[in-house]
């Protein structure tokens, strides 16, 4: 009977120790997940900001290319008209 109580007591101590390890591990994982969530949020904001800059620059460059293309085409047409005179 005493040995059964001792065995039960030792089993409870071992379970309590394992439970503390599990709680500690889960707490660390939650901390890691919270940090990861914050980092992901910051990265997503940075990506959105940089994407906006790239989009704006793309349209600016595209407009410049179209304007230069029309200018060159217009000058070419003007040159041909003057040449034909």
C-alpha positions in Angstrom: 0.0 0.0 0.0 2.8 2.4 0.9 4.6 1.5 -2.3 1.5 2.1 -4.3 1.1 5.6 -2.8 4.8 6.3 -3.4 4.5 5.1 -7.0 1.4 7.3 -7.4 3.2 10.3 -5.8 6.2 9.8 -8.1 4.0 9.5 -11.2 2.2 12.8 -10.3 5.5 14.6 -9.8 6.7 13.3 -13.2 3.4 14.4 -14.9 3.7 17.8 -13.2 7.2 18.2 -14.5 6.2 17.2 -18.0 3.2 19.6 -17.8 5.5 22.5 -16.8 7.8 21.6 -19.8 4.9 21.6 -22.1 3.5 24.9 -20.8 6.9 26.5 -21.1 7.3 25.2 -24.7 3.8 26.4 -25.7 4.5 29.8 -24.2 7.8 30.1 -26.2 6.0 29.0 -29.4 3.3 31.7 -28.8 5.9 34.3 -28.2 7.6 33.3 -31.5 4.3 33.3 -33.3 3.5 36.8 -32.0 6.9 38.1 -33.1 6.5 36.4 -36.5 3.1 38.0 -36.9 4.6 41.4 -36.2 7.4 40.9 -38.6 5.0 39.6 -41.3 2.8 42.7 -40.8 5.8 45.0 -41.1 7.0 43.2 -44.2 3.6 43.3 -45.8 3.4 47.0 -45.2 6.8 47.5 -46.7 6.0 45.4 -49.8 2.8 47.4 -50.3 4.6 50.7 -50.0 7.4 49.6 -52.4 4.9 48.2 -54.9 3.1 51.5 -55.0 6.4 53.3 -55.7 7.3 50.8 -58.4 3.8 51.2 -60.0 4.1 55.0 -60.0 7.5 54.9 -61.5 6.4 52.4 -64.1 3.5 54.6 -65.2 5.9 57.7 -65.2 8.4 55.9 -67.4 5.7 54.5 -69.7 4.3 58.0 -70.2 7.8 59.4 -70.9 8.4 56.6 -73.5 5.0 57.3 -75.2 5.6 61.0 -75.2 9.1 60.6 -76.7 7.8 58.1 -79.3 5.1 60.5 -80.4 7.6 63.4 -80.5 10.0 61.3 -82.6 7.1 60.2 -84.9 5.9 63.8 -85.2 9.3 65.1 -86.0 9.8 62.4 -88.5 6.5 63.2 -90.2 7.4 67.0 -90.1 10.8 66.2 -91.6 9.2 64.2 -94.4 6.7 67.0 -95.1 9.5 69.6 -95.3 11.6 67.3 -97.4 8.8 66.8 -99.9 8.4 70.5 -100.3 
